[in-house]
Amino acid sequence: MPQEELKEDFKTYTNECQEDFDINISESFEISNSAVKKQARYFKSVIKLDKNFHIYVHGQRELIEKGVDSTNGMNYYKLYFENEE
């Protein structure tokens, strides 16, 4: 995690869970290849919207938010970025 504050909060949460549930949570673990493939299916590398737009996604998918506008009932994507190039 990039932010130190988040790291400390996560460590605190982990320690509390270990105490509350009397378990040991390992600091490292293997990532299942099948789980990664399954998760990758849920997000496309090209998002095609109607016939008007194609959005090409090359990483940091957490910077894209999908929702529905209750006023007009249409779907939307919200993109977060630092610089336009």
JOCORNOR-V798317 format. One record per backbone hydrogen bond with DSSP energy under -0.5 kcal/mol. CO is the residue of the C=O (numbers start at 0). NH is the residue of the N-H. If there is no record, write none. Layout:
CO/NH + CO/NH
This chain:
2/6 + 3/7 + 4/8 + 5/9 + 6/10 + 7/11 + 8/12 + 9/13 + 10/14 + 11/15 + 12/16 + 13/17 + 14/18 + 15/19 + 16/20 + 17/21 + 17/22 + 22/24 + 23/25 + 29/31 + 31/35 + 32/36 + 33/37 + 34/38 + 35/39 + 36/40 + 38/41 + 39/42 + 44/56 + 45/47 + 46/48 + 46/54 + 47/49 + 48/51 + 48/52 + 52/48 + 53/55 + 54/46 + 54/56 + 55/57 + 59/62 + 60/63 + 62/79 + 64/77 + 66/75 + 67/69 + 68/72 + 68/73 + 73/68 + 75/66 + 76/78 + 77/64
